[in-house]
C-alpha cells in the first residue's frame, strides 16, 4: 500500500509522527493477521498470472472501475 505522504517518510529511524517503510509494513501485516484491516472490498479482479497484461491494461485504461487486482499464481 502506498499513501499520499509516502515521499516524506524517513528512511532509517522512526519518530512519534513519521514511520519508516518497515514500521508501516509491520503494522499492516499485523492488522491483516488479526483481521482488523478489511481489504476484500479493495479487490476488483482476480486474474491468472498469464493475464497480467490484461490486469495492467485495466489499471491504465479503466481506472475508475479498477481498484486492486490479484494475480493468481496457482489455481485453488
Secondary structure, DSSP 8 states (H G I E B T S, - for coil): ---TTGGGS-SS---SS---HHHHHHHHHHHHHTT-S--GGG--EEEEGGGHHHHHHHHHH-TTT-S-EEEESS--
